[in-house]
Every structure is written in structure tokens, then in C-alpha cells.
């Protein structure tokens, strides 16, 4: 990674990004050799990525031919607009974000218990705080969906939060975001590790 200051290597931080992201994108290779990218709801569970889909479709056909896939998630944070620098330079515009990129192999889950467990983990992730009936194999919808597992072979992650900037610039950014208070601004300050309550 070119910007080493932004690299995330701690497994717990990587898992945190995966747990916060709700949409991931899986890249497979189609019949003509083109990348085919599909957005999916997903869950990171026991070291693998899982999502559910229909029993047939392009992504499953692609996985059958070539199990090597890419998987990416990102969490957009604050957008740094032109008002921060006031010099009119478009080169100062910036988007803060966090992301994880996975290279791995995909397969359709055949094991009944693993399929049930992955589906329940998916429901639990996306229905936080709600009590729903557990997925079981006698449910009609269980029988009409497939569960895909992506086993990571290489993982890289990035957290772009002005890590390479001097402390005074980071403090100025945090103060600007706090005053502006757009969507994601306070979350960005928190992710930067700056106490937004400080004067």
C-alpha cells in the first residue's frame, strides 16, 4: 500500500470495518473475461464472508467456472469541501473513508448446519436489537435460497483519516467538522481518535 500511514493491519479493526459495513461487492469473472461486480448484503462470520442469493444466476455461474473472487466493502465518512481551505483549489477536496479488500475463493455452502448458521448470523447483523424467529431448514424461503461463502486468502484494509497530517491540521479538521456538523462529520472525528467535546 502506497500510503502506509493509512494501512490497517490489526485484525480487530478490520473486523470492525466489516461489521459496520452493510453492503459488500463481489467481483467474479464472466464468460467473456470481464469483471462482474455484484452488491450483496453480507456478514463476516467465523473468518469467512457469507451472503445469500437466488439458486441460479450469473454470479453463481461465474463462481462455478472460476472460484477466485474479489470482495470489497467501504464506509464513506466526512467529505472535505472547499470551504475548509478557502483557496479555491480543487486539489484540496477530499473524501475520508475506510475500506477492506479481500481476495479469496467462493463456493456455494452445501452443509445444512453451516447454511443455517450463516443465515442466522446475517439476520442478526442486519436486524440488531430485534427478536426474530431463527432460520431453520423447514422454512420455505430457506429452500429457495443459496448461501455463498468467500474464504479470504489475502486481506488489505485502509482507514483514510488524515493520519499523515500534523496534529494541528488534524485538530483544525476536527474543529471544522464539529462546527459544520454534516452527516458523518461527528463519526469521522471519533474515528480520527479526537475528543469532539474538547474546546
Buried (B, 14 or more C-beta within 10 A) or exposed (E): EEEEEBEBEEEEBBBBBBEEBEEBBBBBBBEEEEEBEBEBBBBBBEEBBBBBBEEEEEBBEBBEEEBEBBBBBBBEBBBBEEEBBEEEEEEEEBEBBBBBBBBBBBBBBEEEEBBBBBBBBBBBBEEEEEEEEEBEEEBEEBEEBBBBBBBBEEBBBBBBBBBEBEEEEBBBBBBBBBEEEEEBBBBBBEBBEBEBEEE
